[in-house]
Structure formats: C-alpha cells, structure tokens
Amino acid sequence: MQVKNVDFLLTFKCPAKCQHCSYKSGPDRVGFIRPKESSGYLKGLTKMHPLQSVWVHGGEPFLYFNSLEYIIKEARNLDIPRLGVITNSFWAKNDVFAKKKLEKLKKVGLTVLTFSSDFFHQEFIPLKYVKNALKAATALGFEKIYVDSYFVDNVSADNYFNQITKKNLEILGDIEGVEFHRFPMSVEGRGTDLTEYLNLMAEIPTGNCPVPFWIEGHLQNPATIEIDCEGNVTLCPGICIGNTKIQSLTKILQDYDVDKHPILSIVSKEGPIGLIKLANEQGFQKNQRFVNECHLCYELRKSVQLLYPYSLAPEYCY
C-alpha cells in the first residue's frame, strides 16, 4: 500500500449530534488521539511513504485543540505540504475568538480549512458561528477554504432538509476565496434513519463498489487511510484493516492485502451484492430497499458485524 494521505479522526465527541453522521458522533462520545500517538503515526508513515496531506476531523477536532495544534505542527515539521482540518465552527462564537483560534493553527502550519454547514449541522451550531469562522479564515489568508454541505437524497431534491440548507447557503452568500461544495449524504450510520426521505431502488443494486472519492486509487492499493481515536485504521466508515492498539501501523500497512480481508475481498470482486450470502445466513431481510450500492453495503455489513468485529469497526458505526 502506497499511502499518500492520512486522515486523523481525532475524536468522535462532538457538540452536534447530526442526523446524517456516519460515525454517530455526539456529546456522549469519549476519547481522542493523544499527541504521542499522532507523533508515532506520522513519523512511522513518513519513513515509508511520501505523504502529500494530513487532515484532522472527527467528531469535532476543536474540542481537543491542543492535540489538533500538535498534529498540524508535527506534520509541518515533517514537511507534509497540505494540512487541513474539518470543523463545524462551534468555537467561533465571536470574531475575536474565531481569529485567535485560527491564528494559532496558521502559525503552526495549517493550510486548508473546511467548514461544515447544512441543515444537519445548523440544528446544533448557529449559522452566525460559521460566518464568524469564515470571516476570520478569509482575513488570515489560508491557501484553501471550503464550505461542505450535505443534502438529503441528492443536491437537487426538494425536501425540507435541503430547503433549509439552501437558505443557509444563501445567507452565507458568495465569499471571495471560499469554495462551496455540495454532496449527497451517505446512507450509513445515523443516515439510515432518513430512508423515508430518500429515493429507494426497486431492485437490489448490483453494481461495483463506488470507492469513496477521498480514498483515491482503488481497494487493491488505496492512497488514503483514516486513523481514529480507538486505533482503527479504516478505508471507509466501518471498514477496518487493522488496529494500532493491537499491531503497529507499519505492520498493518505492510500486511494489507485486499484478498485476505473477509469483507473487502468480496466487495472488490463482486461488489457489495457479494456480501448478501453472509448476510442471509444472519437473517438479513431480502425485501429491504436501498438507495445505492453504498447503502446496500452498509446494511449487509451491519447484519454481519458481530461475526467480524475487527474488520467491521469502529463498532459504533453500526
């Protein structure tokens, strides 16, 4: 595996409890990646791979600001060029505080900021906080600033959730130096509770695995890994290739073989539909309907998670 990018899921704790969250993050979650852990990960990775980027998200990484700051500083010292963070802006309660936080991160090397803003996040985080954060970020001149918004069903679907998201984006307006991205939400984690608002397929989807865009490459040789606060090394929410509490990160990456993974070996060859035999043995309901291959994959994995607790982790995803 030739890793180019690493994402740290610094924590699953979050002041928001978004209805679409793949990892079911929220105020009740505990734990975070300690500085010593992140330092070991980064030093080990850079010895093996020429990393191009490090991203920190969660959960909400600003809840553990010292650890967030440490990861960015350590990555900059290791000459990793692109350093980003994804946040819901809960910390930007006023202009002064927003600028103070972002100045510290820019000083230690942060280059890219992504702010989450949509119906889901604004259930918990006032839109004003997002505006404060954007104002501070543009004033400080980061290399890239994004606003990511997630839509129910698809970006053009007309439903209550999307109407609110569109109104909020209109309030934010066009901001020079800020790129706005719109994505359909993933149907996994808490997102599966929203299926009544989604366009479900009449037939079970039989296509190949649509590898998430952030992975890059393919399942045989993915370019991006995620490491969470529980030590799970994942390629997609809930699909784990090893745990650093059990085995070193170096060993996990050296030993990675898609054909030896009990879940990915099937998905890579047959697509998510290949998991249905395993799921049927566990009482999977064939009459269930799905949005797409990703939704099918999640539901099939959920039905067999107890059989593969180390490969289908973190457990909270399910």
Steps between C-alpha positions, in 0.01 A plus 500: 500500500642837392337747736495862388247645743403436861185620674494512878157457654623680808186425701144380460385750760308792351271777629266408214315173451429525129232276353721404205821420690672182378687456827210591729710770665350705781544655846492160671802356317837488676867470407746677272836438333780599739797703370739210561279272289471742209874566507571129472256461214645791304865407550431139408305596189750753368779241524305276264297737284538853353184640658325776308235595753378467856140578593356518850130460564265288709264555679609853570879546517486847660374336821858381552674806365843427650510160329376652174769767516765238578410283199518795261832617643651151490383447142650833394831408664497183290457711183154370412370771265121495535356521852128532553226490761123448476287675762142601578612842637345456848802684642453817289257675736640842416748655258778536756486141618475367145806692388700398806442128437577514131810719547648230722438230241633708213814574698578129545434420133130450421437561129141391437171543686167332435188623679194278518175686447160350419168415659660231714774712653284808542260304720772537763742772387373853430569613144650816647790293635573372149498858371741603776735215414490576128568867562806416710627238254477727195668784687791276595549380142510122513594322176156341466171554680199279436142476617362147472124442507316168498161454338231240556443269202686720252609860462200596284234317703228726639442406862492675835863422585635628170281810505655604833851425377449709186362792703800487732740498207320801355549681832872418493508629143790488257822566688818581313759231558249240621395194299156353571458125456166319495476125553221245540515353850631147550237253614683338790518550875220733610429579138310172466224650717420740215410241236134609497618822333716321242438360156534125549573262212242237413770239440803417713796696356754269338773740392864515600626670814506876432821566692464821709664796327734568792665157477649563154639203311308177558441241769804299391727799563317787674682829533320623813450350844307623801619444856252553780530558873434130569798396288295375205659544158212533258444551129129580522279558807473162670751310283819440697832353380666486842524657842808678631422392856562142384758538224734777385378728223807406295414131525133561416591680179773254401264205548201652323365268234146562377463130414557404866246740647174314575281784376708694246605180322135443411407861429799561273415201279121479511389843618292547818241249375763232563447540875139391482578132553669578833214730596229250409655251742445759774135560420535794260162614362506476121198727463693804622551776240812709445619834369816372332789254533646686799173474693475130413859443610440668836182305578659168403808576708282602793326163497832312530698746715504274805667228293783730391553746789859584403430547129171687548600776738457737671204316647311826563455545123255214513 
